[in-house]
């Protein structure tokens, strides 16, 4: 039994299994799932964690890489996060990486005995991963090591220059970090991380890159792809460190109260009409008193409320009350009119 370590491979298998390669390309997917890691837990790194990810199948163009990087930056901007840095690197293709690994092994050979046990293992299998080791000793050893970005082939260099040009065109600043290699071996060419600089620490809150060979390795066609993933727990911790409180969206926009059987039926009809317009509306189904209905509306966190009774049905008008400031506004007993008040728009867009 293997616990799921990440979401990209599963998304690629789904892309193959469901024939999504037959759809117009690129195919854009997202997921939110639970993942697991075996490493020692640290602040923001848990054995079980939630991951949000985006995968972009079908485009080999560097503009796709840049778009994938722009997505989490837009998200973080809307959340109000500050002090973000986009770090990028290129780890080349399998061909230029093979030549680089020989150079890196040659450099590391005289330091082999000093490497940690994990990196001694990596020395033969995948020496590039030693660049990313968190051991202080290994970090010191690789300071003067040759970097892959300086040894990539012409095609990979052209792609990397295209990524940088696309980011510049979008007005997105970046830094080149030759130490980024990412923790999964399926990556090719572009890799990136987004770092949040907080008062007490710097956290990697997003990571991703290109993985052009993964779909084919899993049994599909030659489909290039790129994507990113972010850990929800680390994002929440970063929001907390920066003192950002997210607004809580009201689950219920309006509660439709009623007095009397005729009004109860009218309330149910009005609630249904409001829902058809996209308004999150609720009404009473427990035969409660009006006072109890309003208490329930408060517990639901309703933004607005109204009460239908004999007088309202006779006049065709009702008072729509703002539950936060207590102000009420008269309007027709009409879903469109009530929707305009709730949304404060000229018309209800649902």
Steps between C-alpha positions, in 0.01 A plus 500: 500500500638840403355821637456773238797742511373756245232560239671551164555132415137420585379788283716373213358146538148645497588702189600175328226271637212731408635589157528870580777524239218484243364833626618831352843573646610633736298315763499684834425304818502576872468288813482519877607186682671355806865391471753336729874529563737279696757764596524636851217750565605867520322833526265507202605149390264234630481125442149552360429819310254649249624602159341719235641453153462610139613297198532632144519224237589538134714810453880492454516879481687707763196729520312209664768478771461873566122476518525218753728718716266798470198308634617454863646852502155637410343286772746620764453862392123470544552343842715799598833322550809723498873444457475235230792398278477285188816290461555316173756260356547260210607142560516421129393188314613140562781538245669812637432380855689176432811695398461730799470208744843377386649843572328516839619152601852600407476804727338307789739206482758659728224595751321164491595396855362829638158461340200396711378141460207609282728690262743210480205306363418783262858518374445206265123516442436872460786727611305812400282452809806561720476867397167515683615323819405674826802366692731792599805293407366414154389860446855615564644237264281601205570872532776476241345220295421556131135597450280331244357827367852581374524167313161459330478436125410766245134391474454511878675836520271640229198371694625657824557834328144476369367446854688806624372709208139394567529586870645840409213559256254442786689734729595217737838536669706190572837382627707216356581246773739228376438298818139418405477145363162396652452178693347283227700347219245549221571873463665633182613847401311761703472470877385772737413586859314788660651615828315700766735716705348533847633665817636180649551272201501451124250238384468329165125527444480371144710289268474358153642482152498309173480121464497423130572126531259399776190421291703281264675327792158409643387339175354796312617690196772761470308779674697792651367639827568737787333588829532601863384396845466680830453370852183630663638475855808701413285760323279536808808532724640771273171691506505478879863618520416802284190579707258446212144396586297377207143631471240233570241480225144488622354155440150649504438826317138541609255329732135518396279494811121450505192541722195288417443212262443714191824690569689172560410385149586841355835491684582162354416621150708816546795300639494274196481799263800660674702177475430487126669841479805364684416648840578279800156522664341308787152486653339331802390134489459451876179702560693736729373831629626813322729575797647149483538529123705819540719333764558220253584754227764647733648157566520439126689829466247628246600834347135604448157396617137574426169389651186434299163532668142590413573872471800444272308264273211747478723800417746307283790664683746375761781645711843349418717536811878517507587271791828679572385861541126443546406732213192396300399581146150461355460321169250293304459132588693409192814287475672733252434809713622328817806370316591854393500612863711205614755535223472878486505484122274633226415143416560160654773303329460191715 
